Amino acid sequence: MRNVEYSKRNPHPKFKHSFQNQARAISEIKPHKLSEIVHQEKDRFSTGFSEMDSVLGGGIVPGSVALLAGDPGIGKSTLLLQML
């Protein structure tokens, strides 16, 4: 096992990171078939825009995060301001 002690600039100089543990954790991640995923109905609240609700699967799930991305000037901020 290889441990690396961080430099003096690190606020936690005694903290050691194990590359072996990280590699083991990553190797334990297994892909799942879409057919194996169980659908769970969640309460959602409407954005006020039917198309946006459709894209989000019926609205926004409380506690979730949605990323709105696009080219500059496409209207991301305008859309979000209209939802307030």
Secondary structure, 3 states (H helix, E strand, C coil): CCEEECCCCCCCCCCEEEHHHHHHHHHCCCCCCHHHCCCCCCCCECCCCHHHHHHCCCCECCCCCCCCCCCCCCCHHHHHHHHC
